[in-house]
Amino acid sequence: MSEASFFTDMLQSITDRGRQLLFSGSRATQVAAKADLQTLCEMLLSSRGEASGMALAAEILDRWGALESEGAQAFLLMLHEKFGPDTTKLDQAIENYRADKSSAAIIALHQAAEPRRQELLRRLNHAPNGTAKLVRMRQQLLASKDQSAGYHALDADFTHLFGSWFNRGFLALRPIDWSTPAYILEKIIKYEAVHEIAGWEELRRRLAPADRRCFAFFHPRLADEPLVFVEVALTRSVPSAIGDVLDEGREQINADEATTAVFYSISNCQDGLRGISFGNFLIKQVVEDLRRDLPGLKNFVTLSPVPGFGRWLAKARASAADRFLSEAARETLMSLDDPNWPDNEKTATEVERVLLPLAARYFLVERTPEGRPVDPVARFHLGNGARLERLNFLGDRSAKAMQQAHGLMVNYLYKLDDIVANHEALAQRGEVIASPAVKSLLNQNDEGRSAGNGQQGSRPFAQIVNSTLGGGRK
């Protein structure tokens, strides 16, 4: 028996005994068995016994799990309205702090300011499978259409607690391969969020060959549920299209022949843990493991989607105020409205000429109101210290990628000696570190590209974009 299953069985045994004490006997039945959820939550907060506390936590979570959508929303509303801070204690703590700014006063203020629901959630977490149920509870919260202040306050409590419970120190990195138990492999198929896995045979092609790797983070309280996983291709060069990685007829190599590790899919598995970052730790740990096992690896790159580019470009095309988009460029981009435009070589060449400089602007210039890159995948990799290395025109022609980014894909380069400096450049100055090839695209315009004056603007676009790492559109 594994340590995790032994611990789970022990918790279940304690909980069962506690339930026998709480929910058997006439008096206990009147107090506990017939109490509503709010009363049970109050009882849990006042409980001092370990067995009775686990029993109450299990009872609350079982009743919550049986609620219909409307009742579940009412439960979340009750958590916000009835289990916030004790305002009387908080007011008194504020007055005490104003009079005496001692360490004791600060501690008392901190304790008074904490909403009671944080302690309630901690105690609910003691129930068997409590962690998994609370993750589902937050998933339900995130799916709510309610965007009130109460919604954000409750989510802040979940985020605060999950940030501690799912600390990197509790996570275990496991390799996923074709010998991994089927019930976990089924979840890899289910949770793959970037490049859909059509079935078992396709999964085998991603896991079984010698030049493929997959790693996932697990948490001891969610022992059989991956939190996040990454798929890795071991190659001799940096791919510019997802077909180079996933095509059935690709050339397979031995792992020790590879010079490049390509992270081509990173998938978060638990919607209830959205915003709790694991991927940055995952990539860094995987890089260390791969370097140790395969010292011939020199390059660590991604082949990443650009999920926000299509939406941003559509908004720019619809706005007459965006002067960076010339009339000639607007006319060329009308081709994007024809779903067959990539099949026409002349049209594709014209679109590429206009699209890539706009993509460079999207990454290097455009920002959110908070001053961060607008693309979510870019925020992740650039925030981790990667460099924006290459833009790959029509790197992914799947329906999803064509809708999200007109087929655009990106290589981010993880150069270990530069990760800290790149991260600080973005965090402190808002600067996106990019290769010369990407920067050169930003400075191009229609006149410079058509002048044929021997400068970089007259070079073929594929040559410019791929000059840093080699390779090209296929």
C-alpha positions in Angstrom: 0.0 0.0 0.0 1.4 3.5 -0.9 1.9 6.1 1.7 -0.8 8.3 0.1 -3.4 5.5 0.2 -2.5 4.6 3.7 -3.0 8.2 4.8 -6.3 8.4 3.0 -7.6 5.2 4.6 -6.6 6.5 8.0 -8.4 9.8 7.5 -11.5 7.9 6.3 -11.4 5.7 9.4 -11.2 8.6 11.7 -14.0 10.4 9.9 -16.3 7.3 10.0 -15.8 7.1 13.8 -16.6 10.8 14.1 -19.7 10.5 12.1 -20.9 7.6 14.3 -20.5 10.0 17.3 -22.1 13.0 15.7 -25.0 11.4 13.7 -26.1 8.6 15.9 -28.2 9.0 19.0 -31.3 11.1 19.3 -29.8 14.3 20.7 -26.9 14.4 18.3 -29.2 13.7 15.4 -31.4 16.7 16.3 -28.3 19.0 16.5 -26.2 17.8 13.6 -28.1 15.6 11.2 -31.0 18.2 10.8 -28.8 21.3 10.8 -28.5 23.4 7.6 -25.2 24.0 5.9 -24.6 27.3 7.6 -25.1 25.8 11.0 -22.8 22.9 10.2 -20.1 25.4 9.1 -20.5 27.2 12.4 -20.2 23.9 14.3 -17.1 23.0 12.3 -15.4 26.3 13.2 -16.2 25.8 16.9 -15.3 22.1 16.9 -12.2 21.1 19.0 -12.3 17.3 18.4 -10.3 15.8 15.5 -12.7 13.1 14.7 -15.8 15.3 15.0 -14.1 18.0 13.0 -13.4 15.6 10.1 -16.9 14.2 10.3 -18.4 17.7 10.1 -16.1 18.6 7.2 -17.1 15.4 5.3 -20.8 16.0 6.0 -20.6 19.6 4.7 -18.7 18.6 1.6 -21.0 15.7 0.9 -24.1 17.9 1.1 -22.4 20.6 -1.0 -21.6 18.0 -3.7 -25.3 17.0 -3.8 -26.5 20.6 -4.4 -27.9 21.6 -7.8 -26.4 24.6 -9.5 -28.6 27.2 -7.8 -28.0 25.7 -4.4 -24.2 25.6 -5.0 -24.2 29.3 -5.9 -26.2 30.0 -2.7 -23.6 28.2 -0.7 -20.8 30.3 -2.2 -22.8 33.4 -1.5 -23.2 32.2 2.1 -19.5 31.8 2.5 -18.9 35.4 1.5 -21.8 37.0 3.5 -21.7 34.9 6.7 -18.0 34.0 7.1 -16.1 37.2 6.5 -14.0 39.0 9.1 -15.5 39.7 12.5 -15.9 43.4 12.0 -16.2 44.2 15.7 -12.9 42.5 16.4 -11.3 44.1 13.4 -12.4 47.6 14.4 -10.9 47.0 17.9 -7.7 45.7 16.4 -7.4 48.7 14.2 -7.8 51.0 17.2 -5.3 49.1 19.2 -2.8 49.2 16.4 -3.2 53.0 16.1 -2.5 53.4 19.8 0.3 50.8 19.9 2.2 49.7 16.8 3.9 46.8 18.5 4.4 43.4 17.0 1.6 42.0 19.2 -0.8 44.6 17.8 0.2 43.8 14.3 -0.4 40.1 14.8 -3.7 40.8 16.4 -4.7 43.0 13.4 -3.7 40.3 11.0 -5.7 37.7 12.8 -8.8 40.0 13.0 -8.6 40.9 9.3 -8.6 37.3 8.1 -12.0 36.2 7.0 -13.5 33.4 9.0 -14.0 31.4 5.8 -10.3 30.9 5.4 -10.2 28.9 8.6 -13.4 27.2 7.5 -11.8 26.1 4.2 -8.7 24.9 6.1 -10.9 22.7 8.3 -12.9 21.4 5.3 -9.6 20.4 3.8 -9.2 17.8 6.6 -12.0 15.7 5.2 -11.2 12.7 3.1 -10.6 13.9 -0.5 -11.2 17.4 1.0 -8.5 19.0 -1.2 -10.0 17.6 -4.4 -13.4 18.8 -3.4 -12.3 22.3 -2.6 -10.5 22.5 -6.0 -13.8 21.6 -7.6 -15.5 24.2 -5.4 -13.2 26.9 -6.8 -13.8 25.6 -10.3 -17.5 26.2 -9.7 -16.7 29.7 -8.4 -14.6 30.5 -11.4 -17.4 29.3 -13.7 -19.9 31.7 -12.1 -21.1 34.7 -14.0 -21.0 36.7 -10.8 -18.2 39.2 -10.9 -19.1 41.1 -7.7 -16.8 42.3 -5.0 -17.9 39.3 -3.0 -16.9 36.9 -5.8 -13.4 38.4 -5.9 -13.0 38.4 -2.1 -14.0 34.7 -2.0 -11.7 33.8 -4.8 -8.8 35.7 -3.1 -9.2 33.4 -0.1 -9.1 30.3 -2.3 -6.1 31.6 -4.1 -4.3 32.5 -0.9 -4.8 29.0 0.6 -4.1 27.1 -2.6 -0.9 29.1 -3.1 0.3 27.6 0.2 -1.2 24.1 -0.1 0.2 23.6 -3.7 3.6 25.1 -2.9 6.4 23.7 -5.1 7.9 21.9 -2.1 4.8 19.6 -2.0 4.9 18.8 -5.7 6.4 15.6 -7.2 7.7 15.5 -10.7 7.0 12.2 -12.5 7.9 11.0 -16.0 4.9 9.9 -18.0 5.6 7.2 -20.6 3.8 4.3 -22.3 4.2 2.1 -19.2 2.4 4.6 -17.0 -0.9 3.2 -15.6 -3.8 3.6 -18.0 -5.9 5.6 -15.6 -3.3 8.3 -15.7 -2.7 8.1 -19.4 -6.5 8.6 -19.9 -6.2 11.8 -18.0 -3.3 13.0 -20.3 -5.6 12.5 -23.2 -8.4 14.3 -21.5 -6.5 17.3 -20.2 -4.3 17.9 -23.3 -5.2 21.6 -24.0 -2.9 22.6 -26.8 -2.8 19.9 -29.5 -5.7 17.4 -29.1 -4.8 13.8 -28.7 -7.3 11.8 -30.8 -6.9 8.5 -29.1 -4.6 5.8 -27.7 -2.6 5.4 -30.9 -1.8 9.1 -31.1 -0.9 9.1 -27.4 1.5 6.2 -28.1 3.2 8.2 -30.8 3.8 11.0 -28.3 5.1 8.8 -25.5 6.7 5.7 -26.8 9.5 6.8 -29.2 13.0 7.3 -27.9 12.9 11.0 -28.9 9.8 11.8 -26.9 9.4 12.7 -23.2 6.5 13.8 -21.0 6.6 15.0 -17.4 3.9 15.9 -14.9 3.6 17.5 -11.5 1.5 15.6 -8.8 0.4 16.6 -5.3 0.2 14.0 -2.5 -3.5 14.9 -1.8 -4.4 14.5 -5.5 -2.2 11.4 -6.0 -3.6 10.2 -9.3 -4.5 13.6 -10.7 -1.8 15.4 -12.7 -1.7 19.2 -12.0 0.2 20.2 -15.1 2.2 18.3 -17.7 4.6 19.1 -20.5 5.3 17.2 -23.7 8.8 17.3 -25.0 10.3 16.5 -28.5 14.0 15.7 -28.7 15.3 17.0 -32.1 18.4 18.0 -34.0 17.0 21.5 -34.9 14.4 24.0 -33.8 11.0 23.2 -35.5 9.1 25.9 -37.1 5.8 24.0 -37.5 3.9 21.6 -35.3 3.8 19.1 -38.2 7.6 18.7 -37.8 6.9 17.3 -34.3 3.6 15.4 -34.6 3.5 14.0 -38.2 3.3 10.2 -38.3 6.0 10.0 -41.0 8.5 12.2 -39.2 12.1 10.9 -38.8 12.7 9.4 -35.4 16.1 9.7 -33.7 17.8 8.3 -30.7 17.7 10.5 -27.6 21.5 10.9 -27.5 21.5 12.3 -31.1 19.3 15.2 -30.0 20.7 18.7 -29.6 17.4 20.5 -28.9 14.6 19.9 -26.4 11.3 21.3 -27.7 8.5 22.0 -25.2 5.5 21.8 -27.6 2.6 21.4 -25.2 2.1 22.6 -21.6 -1.4 21.8 -20.2 -2.9 22.8 -16.9 -5.2 20.0 -15.8 -7.3 21.4 -12.9 -9.6 24.3 -13.7 -10.0 24.9 -10.0 -6.3 25.7 -9.7 -6.3 28.4 -12.4 -3.9 31.2 -11.5 -1.8 29.0 -9.2 1.4 28.8 -11.3 3.1 25.4 -11.7 4.3 25.6 -15.2 7.3 27.8 -14.5 8.6 25.3 -11.9 7.8 22.4 -14.2 9.9 23.8 -17.1 12.9 24.6 -14.9 12.8 21.1 -13.3 12.4 19.3 -16.6 15.3 21.3 -18.1 17.5 20.2 -15.2 16.5 16.6 -15.5 17.0 16.5 -19.3 20.4 18.2 -19.0 21.5 15.6 -16.4 20.3 12.6 -18.5 21.2 14.0 -22.0 24.3 16.2 -21.8 24.3 16.6 -25.6 21.2 18.9 -25.4 22.2 22.5 -26.1 18.9 24.3 -26.9 15.8 24.4 -24.8 12.9 26.0 -26.8 9.2 26.0 -27.1 6.9 25.7 -30.1 4.0 27.7 -28.7 0.6 28.8 -29.8 -0.5 32.5 -29.9 -4.0 32.3 -28.5 -4.7 36.1 -28.4 -3.3 37.2 -31.8 -6.4 36.6 -33.9 -8.6 38.5 -31.5 -6.2 41.4 -31.3 -5.8 41.6 -35.1 -9.5 41.5 -35.7 -10.0 44.4 -33.3 -7.2 46.4 -35.1 -8.8 45.7 -38.5 -12.2 46.9 -37.2 -10.8 50.1 -35.8 -10.0 53.1 -38.0 -8.1 54.6 -35.1 -5.2 52.1 -35.4 -3.0 54.0 -37.7 -0.2 51.4 -37.6 -2.4 49.4 -40.0 -2.1 51.0 -43.4 -4.9 50.8 -46.0 -2.7 48.6 -48.1 -2.2 46.3 -45.2 -5.9 46.3 -44.5 -6.6 45.3 -48.0 -4.1 42.4 -47.9 -5.6 41.2 -44.6 -9.0 40.9 -46.2 -7.6 37.6 -47.5 -7.9 36.2 -44.0 -11.7 36.2 -44.4 -11.3 33.4 -47.0 -10.7 30.1 -45.2 -8.8 28.8 -48.1 -6.2 31.6 -48.2 -3.3 29.4 -47.0 -3.7 27.1 -50.1 -3.0 30.0 -52.5 0.8 30.5 -52.5 0.7 34.0 -53.8 -1.9 35.1 -51.3 0.0 33.4 -48.5 3.2 35.2 -49.4 1.3 38.6 -49.4 -0.3 37.8 -46.0 3.0 36.7 -44.6 4.6 40.0 -45.7 2.0 42.0 -43.7 1.2 39.6 -40.9 4.7 39.0 -39.4 5.5 42.7 -38.7 2.1 43.0 -37.0 2.8 39.9 -34.9 6.1 41.5 -33.9 4.2 44.6 -32.8 1.7 42.4 -30.9 4.6 41.0 -28.8 7.0 43.9 -28.5 4.7 46.9 -28.3 1.2 46.0 -27.2 0.5 45.9 -23.5 -2.3 45.2 -21.1 -3.4 48.1 -18.8 -1.1 46.6 -16.2 1.8 47.0 -18.6 2.2 43.2 -19.3 2.4 41.4 -22.7 -1.1 41.0 -24.1 -0.7 37.3 -25.1 -1.2 34.9 -22.2 1.3 32.3 -23.4 3.8 35.1 -23.9 3.2 36.4 -20.4 4.0 32.9 -19.1 7.2 32.2 -21.0 8.6 35.8 -21.0 7.8 36.1 -17.3 9.8 32.9 -16.8 12.8 34.5 -18.5 12.6 33.1 -22.0 13.5 35.1 -25.1 11.1 35.6 -28.0 13.2 33.9 -30.6 11.2 33.3 -33.8 7.8 33.8 -35.4 6.6 30.9 -37.5 4.1 31.7 -40.2 1.5 29.0 -40.7 3.3 26.9 -38.0 -0.1 25.2 -37.2 -2.9 24.9 -39.7 -5.3 23.2 -37.4 -8.8 24.7 -37.2 -8.2 25.9 -33.7 -4.8 27.6 -34.5 -6.2 29.2 -37.6 -9.0 30.7 -35.6 -6.9 31.9 -32.7 -3.8 33.1 -34.6 -4.1 32.6 -38.3 -1.7 29.7 -37.9 1.0 31.6 -36.2 3.3 29.8 -33.8 6.3 31.1 -31.8 9.6 29.7 -30.5 10.6 31.0 -27.0 14.3 30.2 -26.2 15.3 29.3 -22.6 19.0 30.1 -22.4 19.9 29.3 -18.9 22.5 32.0 -18.5 20.1 34.7 -19.5 16.9 33.7 -17.7 17.3 35.9 -14.7 18.2 39.0 -16.8 15.4 38.4 -19.2 12.9 38.1 -16.3 14.1 41.3 -14.7 14.0 43.2 -17.9 10.3 42.4 -18.2 9.4 42.7 -14.5 11.4 46.0 -13.9 11.3 47.8 -17.3 8.4 46.1 -19.1 10.9 45.1 -21.9 10.4 42.0 -24.0 13.7 40.4 -24.8 13.6 39.3 -28.4 16.0 38.0 -31.1 17.4 40.4 -33.7 15.3 38.6 -36.3 12.0 39.4 -34.5 13.1 43.0 -33.7 13.9 43.5 -37.4 10.3 42.7 -38.3 9.0 45.5 -36.1 10.9 48.1 -38.1 9.7 47.0 -41.5 7.0 48.7 -43.5 5.4 48.3 -46.8 7.7 50.8 -48.5 10.9 49.3 -47.1 9.9 45.7 -48.0 9.1 46.6 -51.6 12.0 49.0 -52.2 14.4 46.2 -53.1 17.3 48.4 -52.0 19.5 45.7 -50.7 18.6 46.4 -47.1 16.9 43.8 -44.8 13.5 44.9 -46.1 14.2 43.4 -49.4 15.1 39.9 -48.1 12.5 37.1 -48.3 10.5 37.0 -45.1 11.1 33.4 -44.4 14.9 34.1 -44.5 14.6 37.0 -42.1 12.4 35.2 -39.6 14.4 32.0 -39.5 17.8 33.5 -39.6 18.6 33.1 -35.9 17.9 29.4 -35.4 17.7 28.0 -38.9 14.8 26.0 -40.4 11.9 27.4 -42.3 8.2 27.0 -43.1 7.4 23.7 -44.7 
